[in-house]
């Protein structure tokens, strides 16, 4: 290891602030010192004795952001190599945000199997940013991923109509900003009287449907303090229809227990996807989500569950079903929700089968 990199690491272990380490990284980027950048990135990725993990992680994050957000193929190549060791989905999101399409093309043009995960995520991150990737060299990479049965190969290279408003992070060298399309609102949630459903007959939720519906919220459950409540409710078409809020109030659902009638507002398939995608890609109060590529995949899995399609359905079939589904959002004062920022109440009325799928999720720090 280069002696300046060793000194950089020693100083970092003793420092009371990360600012000096950032200044060294800035200098190495300015002088295009690829050797030291690469060695430092690798050392911070694989901590050794004496490591202060939060500090190393913070400096590693600054280093990969600096490389990713400074347009240059040579920097992107270093990030690609680091992705072989840690967090390829995150690094692909950074590169897609900060590098030019020309750089992305050159990364994809001569893929190696050890870079498959990073490149698969990169192409999907580009697609989410509405970059034209239905062309070479991206198409050839996607055919290879399909042959290898890579999970992301299920996703097409073009966005569906309901995907055109995804919530994507805005990366900076020292932080990230984004908006979330859920949480408590000041919007008038009074339900239009025209939206009626039959009374709820029984809960017919299967374990498989519950898993599918909650897929977009995995990070909330595993990396934070979240909880999810999912139900598929069979409706009784022989009884007089009620406004959606009143029908829900009679359902005896955990997330509504102890509260008044929920407040309900009409939504649509685009809003449903945007909520599921943001939940999956950005994560909950403590996690960082699945990033864009897997966030897209998990959002479609949730929509498959809510619309009543199985895990084997195509994206095109799920999109068509989502467009034909009547969507609602709801809020409640039941106390089940934490009422911070990460609150979701989403319903899909499957008119063709007389069922109402409900998804509630909440998280807190």
VEXDREN-2710 file (C-alpha; in Angstrom, 1 decimal):
% VEXDREN-2710
k/r/px/py/pz
1/UNK/0.0/0.0/0.0
2/UNK/1.2/3.5/-0.8
3/UNK/2.7/5.3/2.2
4/UNK/0.4/8.3/1.8
5/UNK/-2.6/6.0/1.9
6/UNK/-1.3/4.4/5.1
7/UNK/-0.8/7.8/6.6
8/UNK/-4.3/8.8/5.5
9/UNK/-5.7/5.7/7.3
10/UNK/-3.6/6.2/10.5
11/UNK/-4.7/9.9/10.7
12/UNK/-8.3/8.9/10.2
13/UNK/-8.2/6.5/13.1
14/UNK/-6.9/9.2/15.4
15/UNK/-8.9/12.2/14.1
16/UNK/-11.7/13.9/16.0
17/UNK/-13.2/15.1/12.7
18/UNK/-13.6/13.6/9.2
19/UNK/-13.0/17.0/7.6
20/UNK/-9.2/16.4/7.1
21/UNK/-9.9/13.1/5.4
22/UNK/-12.3/14.8/3.1
23/UNK/-9.7/17.4/2.2
24/UNK/-7.2/14.7/1.3
25/UNK/-9.8/12.9/-0.9
26/UNK/-10.6/16.3/-2.6
27/UNK/-6.9/16.7/-3.4
28/UNK/-6.6/13.2/-4.8
29/UNK/-9.6/13.7/-7.0
30/UNK/-8.3/17.1/-8.2
31/UNK/-5.0/15.6/-9.2
32/UNK/-6.5/12.5/-10.6
33/UNK/-4.6/10.3/-8.2
34/UNK/-6.3/7.1/-9.1
35/UNK/-3.9/4.7/-7.3
36/UNK/-4.4/6.3/-3.9
37/UNK/-8.2/6.8/-4.5
38/UNK/-8.5/3.1/-5.4
39/UNK/-6.3/1.9/-2.4
40/UNK/-8.1/4.1/0.1
41/UNK/-11.6/3.0/-1.2
42/UNK/-10.6/-0.7/-0.9
43/UNK/-9.1/-0.2/2.6
44/UNK/-12.2/1.6/3.8
45/UNK/-14.4/-1.1/2.2
46/UNK/-12.6/-3.9/4.1
47/UNK/-11.9/-2.4/7.5
48/UNK/-8.9/-3.9/9.5
49/UNK/-7.8/-3.8/13.1
50/UNK/-8.2/-0.4/14.7
51/UNK/-11.2/0.6/12.6
52/UNK/-13.8/2.9/13.8
53/UNK/-16.6/1.6/11.7
54/UNK/-19.0/4.6/11.6
55/UNK/-16.1/6.9/10.8
56/UNK/-14.7/4.6/8.1
57/UNK/-18.2/4.2/6.6
58/UNK/-18.7/8.0/6.6
59/UNK/-15.4/8.6/4.8
60/UNK/-15.9/5.7/2.4
61/UNK/-19.3/7.3/1.6
62/UNK/-17.7/10.7/0.9
63/UNK/-15.0/9.1/-1.3
64/UNK/-17.4/7.1/-3.5
65/UNK/-19.8/10.0/-3.8
66/UNK/-16.9/12.3/-4.8
67/UNK/-15.8/9.8/-7.5
68/UNK/-19.4/9.1/-8.7
69/UNK/-20.5/12.7/-8.9
70/UNK/-17.4/13.9/-10.7
71/UNK/-18.0/13.0/-14.3
72/UNK/-15.0/11.0/-15.7
73/UNK/-14.7/7.4/-16.9
74/UNK/-11.6/6.9/-14.8
75/UNK/-13.5/7.7/-11.6
76/UNK/-16.5/5.6/-12.6
77/UNK/-14.1/2.6/-13.2
78/UNK/-12.8/2.9/-9.6
79/UNK/-16.4/2.9/-8.3
80/UNK/-17.2/-0.1/-10.4
81/UNK/-14.3/-1.9/-8.8
82/UNK/-15.3/-0.9/-5.3
83/UNK/-18.8/-2.3/-6.1
84/UNK/-17.3/-5.7/-6.4
85/UNK/-16.7/-5.5/-2.6
86/UNK/-19.6/-3.5/-1.2
87/UNK/-23.1/-2.2/-2.0
88/UNK/-23.3/-2.4/-5.8
89/UNK/-26.9/-1.2/-5.8
90/UNK/-26.0/2.0/-4.0
91/UNK/-22.9/2.7/-6.1
92/UNK/-24.9/2.1/-9.3
93/UNK/-27.4/4.7/-8.1
94/UNK/-24.7/7.2/-7.5
95/UNK/-23.0/6.6/-10.9
96/UNK/-26.3/6.9/-12.7
97/UNK/-26.9/10.2/-11.0
98/UNK/-23.5/11.7/-11.5
99/UNK/-21.9/10.3/-14.6
100/UNK/-22.8/10.9/-18.2
101/UNK/-24.6/8.4/-20.4
102/UNK/-21.4/8.1/-22.5
103/UNK/-19.5/6.9/-19.4
104/UNK/-22.3/4.4/-18.6
105/UNK/-22.2/3.0/-22.1
106/UNK/-18.4/2.4/-21.8
107/UNK/-18.9/0.7/-18.5
108/UNK/-21.5/-1.6/-20.0
109/UNK/-19.8/-2.2/-23.3
110/UNK/-17.4/-4.9/-22.1
111/UNK/-19.0/-6.5/-19.0
112/UNK/-17.3/-9.0/-16.8
113/UNK/-19.3/-11.5/-14.7
114/UNK/-17.9/-10.0/-11.5
115/UNK/-19.5/-6.7/-12.4
116/UNK/-22.9/-8.2/-13.4
117/UNK/-24.8/-7.0/-10.3
118/UNK/-23.4/-3.4/-10.5
119/UNK/-24.1/-3.1/-14.2
120/UNK/-27.6/-4.6/-13.9
121/UNK/-28.5/-2.0/-11.2
122/UNK/-26.8/0.7/-13.2
123/UNK/-29.0/0.1/-16.3
124/UNK/-32.2/0.1/-14.3
125/UNK/-31.1/3.3/-12.5
126/UNK/-30.6/4.9/-15.9
127/UNK/-34.0/3.6/-17.1
128/UNK/-35.7/5.2/-14.0
129/UNK/-34.0/8.5/-15.0
130/UNK/-35.7/8.1/-18.4
131/UNK/-32.4/7.5/-20.2
132/UNK/-32.8/5.7/-23.5
133/UNK/-31.4/2.3/-22.8
134/UNK/-33.4/0.2/-25.3
135/UNK/-30.3/0.2/-27.5
136/UNK/-26.7/-1.2/-27.5
137/UNK/-24.7/-1.9/-25.5
138/UNK/-27.5/-2.1/-22.9
139/UNK/-29.7/-4.5/-24.8
140/UNK/-26.9/-7.1/-25.1
141/UNK/-26.2/-6.8/-21.4
142/UNK/-29.9/-7.4/-20.7
143/UNK/-30.0/-10.5/-22.9
144/UNK/-27.0/-11.8/-20.9
145/UNK/-28.8/-11.2/-17.6
146/UNK/-31.9/-12.9/-18.9
147/UNK/-29.8/-15.9/-19.8
148/UNK/-28.3/-15.9/-16.3
149/UNK/-31.8/-15.6/-14.8
150/UNK/-30.8/-12.5/-12.9
151/UNK/-33.8/-11.2/-10.9
152/UNK/-33.6/-7.7/-12.4
153/UNK/-33.8/-9.1/-15.9
154/UNK/-37.6/-9.4/-15.3
155/UNK/-37.8/-5.6/-15.6
156/UNK/-38.0/-4.1/-19.1
157/UNK/-35.7/-1.4/-20.2
158/UNK/-38.6/1.1/-20.7
159/UNK/-40.8/2.5/-18.0
160/UNK/-44.5/1.7/-18.0
161/UNK/-46.9/4.7/-18.1
162/UNK/-47.6/4.6/-14.3
163/UNK/-43.8/4.7/-13.5
164/UNK/-43.1/8.0/-15.0
165/UNK/-43.1/10.0/-11.8
166/UNK/-40.7/8.1/-9.5
167/UNK/-39.2/9.7/-6.4
168/UNK/-35.5/9.6/-7.0
169/UNK/-32.8/10.9/-4.5
170/UNK/-30.8/14.0/-5.2
171/UNK/-27.2/13.1/-4.2
172/UNK/-24.7/15.6/-3.0
173/UNK/-21.1/15.0/-1.8
174/UNK/-22.1/15.3/1.8
175/UNK/-25.8/14.3/1.9
176/UNK/-28.9/13.2/0.1
177/UNK/-32.3/14.9/-0.3
178/UNK/-35.6/13.4/-1.5
179/UNK/-39.3/13.8/-1.0
180/UNK/-41.6/11.0/0.1
181/UNK/-45.2/10.7/-1.3
182/UNK/-46.8/9.5/2.0
183/UNK/-47.1/10.4/5.6
184/UNK/-49.7/12.5/7.5
185/UNK/-51.3/15.2/5.2
186/UNK/-53.4/18.3/5.5
187/UNK/-55.3/17.3/2.4
188/UNK/-59.1/17.0/2.7
189/UNK/-59.5/13.2/3.0
190/UNK/-63.3/13.2/2.9
191/UNK/-64.4/10.4/0.6
192/UNK/-66.5/11.4/-2.5
193/UNK/-69.9/9.9/-1.9
194/UNK/-69.9/8.3/-5.4
195/UNK/-67.3/5.7/-4.2
196/UNK/-69.1/2.8/-2.7
197/UNK/-68.2/-0.8/-2.1
198/UNK/-70.2/-3.7/-0.8
199/UNK/-70.0/-4.6/2.9
200/UNK/-67.0/-6.7/3.8
201/UNK/-67.8/-10.4/4.2
202/UNK/-64.6/-11.9/5.4
203/UNK/-60.8/-11.7/5.4
204/UNK/-59.4/-14.1/2.8
205/UNK/-55.7/-13.0/2.9
206/UNK/-53.3/-15.8/2.1
207/UNK/-49.7/-15.8/3.4
208/UNK/-48.5/-15.5/-0.2
209/UNK/-50.6/-12.4/-0.9
210/UNK/-49.5/-10.9/2.4
211/UNK/-45.9/-11.4/1.4
212/UNK/-46.4/-9.9/-2.0
213/UNK/-48.3/-6.9/-0.8
214/UNK/-45.7/-6.0/1.8
215/UNK/-42.6/-6.6/-0.4
216/UNK/-41.9/-2.9/-0.9
217/UNK/-41.7/-2.4/2.8
218/UNK/-39.1/-5.0/3.6
219/UNK/-36.5/-2.4/4.6
220/UNK/-39.0/-0.8/7.0
221/UNK/-39.4/-4.2/8.8
222/UNK/-35.8/-5.4/8.7
223/UNK/-33.7/-2.3/9.2
224/UNK/-36.0/0.0/11.1
225/UNK/-38.9/0.0/13.5
226/UNK/-41.7/-0.5/11.0
227/UNK/-44.8/-2.6/10.9
228/UNK/-47.1/-3.6/8.1
229/UNK/-50.8/-4.8/8.1
230/UNK/-52.1/-6.3/4.9
231/UNK/-55.6/-7.8/4.2
232/UNK/-57.5/-9.1/1.2
233/UNK/-61.2/-8.6/2.1
234/UNK/-64.0/-10.4/0.3
235/UNK/-67.0/-8.2/-0.3
236/UNK/-70.6/-9.4/0.0
237/UNK/-72.3/-8.2/-3.2
238/UNK/-75.8/-9.2/-1.9
239/UNK/-75.8/-6.5/0.7
240/UNK/-76.3/-2.8/0.3
241/UNK/-73.2/-0.9/-0.7
242/UNK/-71.6/1.6/1.7
243/UNK/-69.1/4.4/1.3
244/UNK/-65.6/3.0/1.4
245/UNK/-64.8/4.6/4.8
246/UNK/-67.9/3.1/6.4
247/UNK/-67.2/-0.3/5.0
248/UNK/-63.7/-0.2/6.4
249/UNK/-64.8/0.9/9.8
250/UNK/-66.9/-2.3/10.1
251/UNK/-64.0/-4.6/9.0
252/UNK/-62.3/-5.2/12.4
253/UNK/-58.8/-4.6/10.9
254/UNK/-55.8/-4.2/13.3
255/UNK/-54.5/-0.9/11.8
256/UNK/-58.0/0.7/12.2
257/UNK/-58.9/-0.7/15.6
258/UNK/-59.8/1.9/18.3
259/UNK/-60.2/4.8/15.9
260/UNK/-63.0/6.5/14.2
261/UNK/-64.0/6.0/10.6
262/UNK/-60.9/6.3/8.4
263/UNK/-60.5/9.3/6.0
264/UNK/-60.5/8.1/2.4
265/UNK/-59.5/9.8/-0.8
266/UNK/-59.5/8.5/-4.4
267/UNK/-56.1/7.7/-5.9
268/UNK/-54.8/6.1/-9.1
269/UNK/-52.3/3.5/-10.4
270/UNK/-49.6/6.1/-10.8
271/UNK/-49.9/7.2/-7.2
272/UNK/-49.9/3.6/-6.0
273/UNK/-46.7/2.8/-7.8
274/UNK/-45.0/6.0/-6.7
275/UNK/-45.8/5.2/-3.0
276/UNK/-44.6/1.6/-3.3
277/UNK/-41.5/2.6/-5.2
278/UNK/-40.5/5.3/-2.7
279/UNK/-41.1/3.0/0.2
280/UNK/-38.9/0.3/-1.4
281/UNK/-36.1/2.4/-2.9
282/UNK/-35.7/5.0/-0.2
283/UNK/-36.5/2.9/2.9
284/UNK/-37.9/3.7/6.2
285/UNK/-36.7/5.8/9.2
286/UNK/-33.4/4.1/9.7
287/UNK/-32.8/2.0/6.6
288/UNK/-31.6/3.2/3.2
289/UNK/-34.0/1.1/1.1
290/UNK/-33.2/-1.1/-1.9
291/UNK/-32.2/1.8/-4.1
292/UNK/-33.7/2.4/-7.6
293/UNK/-33.2/-0.9/-9.4
294/UNK/-34.5/-3.3/-6.7
295/UNK/-36.9/-0.6/-5.5
296/UNK/-38.6/-0.8/-8.9
297/UNK/-38.7/-4.6/-8.8
298/UNK/-40.1/-4.7/-5.2
299/UNK/-42.7/-2.0/-6.0
300/UNK/-44.0/-4.1/-8.9
301/UNK/-44.2/-7.1/-6.6
302/UNK/-46.3/-5.1/-4.2
303/UNK/-48.6/-4.0/-7.0
304/UNK/-48.9/-7.7/-8.1
305/UNK/-50.1/-8.6/-4.6
306/UNK/-52.6/-5.7/-4.3
307/UNK/-54.1/-6.3/-7.7
308/UNK/-54.5/-10.1/-7.1
309/UNK/-51.9/-11.3/-9.6
310/UNK/-49.3/-13.9/-8.7
311/UNK/-45.5/-13.5/-8.5
312/UNK/-45.2/-15.0/-12.0
313/UNK/-47.2/-12.3/-13.7
314/UNK/-45.4/-10.1/-16.2
315/UNK/-44.9/-6.4/-15.6
316/UNK/-47.2/-5.6/-18.5
317/UNK/-50.0/-7.7/-17.0
318/UNK/-49.5/-6.1/-13.6
319/UNK/-49.6/-2.6/-15.1
320/UNK/-52.8/-3.4/-17.0
321/UNK/-54.4/-4.8/-13.9
322/UNK/-53.3/-1.7/-11.9
323/UNK/-54.9/0.6/-14.5
324/UNK/-58.2/-1.3/-14.2
325/UNK/-58.1/-1.3/-10.4
326/UNK/-59.8/1.4/-8.3
327/UNK/-57.3/2.9/-5.9
328/UNK/-57.8/4.7/-2.6
329/UNK/-55.6/6.2/0.1
330/UNK/-56.7/6.3/3.7
331/UNK/-55.7/7.8/7.0
332/UNK/-56.9/7.0/10.5
333/UNK/-56.6/8.2/14.1
334/UNK/-56.5/4.6/15.5
335/UNK/-53.1/4.9/17.1
336/UNK/-51.7/2.0/15.1
337/UNK/-49.7/4.5/12.9
338/UNK/-46.8/6.3/14.4
339/UNK/-47.9/9.6/12.8
340/UNK/-44.3/10.7/11.9
341/UNK/-43.5/10.8/8.2
342/UNK/-43.5/7.1/7.1
343/UNK/-47.2/6.3/7.1
344/UNK/-48.9/4.6/4.2
345/UNK/-52.6/3.6/3.8
346/UNK/-53.3/2.2/0.4
347/UNK/-56.3/0.2/-1.0
348/UNK/-57.0/-1.6/-4.2
349/UNK/-60.6/-2.3/-5.1
350/UNK/-60.6/-5.4/-7.4
351/UNK/-64.0/-4.8/-9.0
352/UNK/-63.9/-7.9/-11.1
353/UNK/-63.6/-10.3/-8.2
354/UNK/-65.4/-8.3/-5.5
355/UNK/-62.4/-7.9/-3.2
356/UNK/-60.7/-5.0/-1.5
357/UNK/-56.9/-5.3/-0.8
358/UNK/-55.6/-3.1/2.0
359/UNK/-52.0/-2.2/2.8
360/UNK/-51.0/-0.2/5.9
361/UNK/-47.4/0.5/6.8
362/UNK/-45.8/2.8/9.4
363/UNK/-42.3/3.4/10.7
364/UNK/-40.6/5.7/13.2
365/UNK/-37.1/6.6/14.4
END
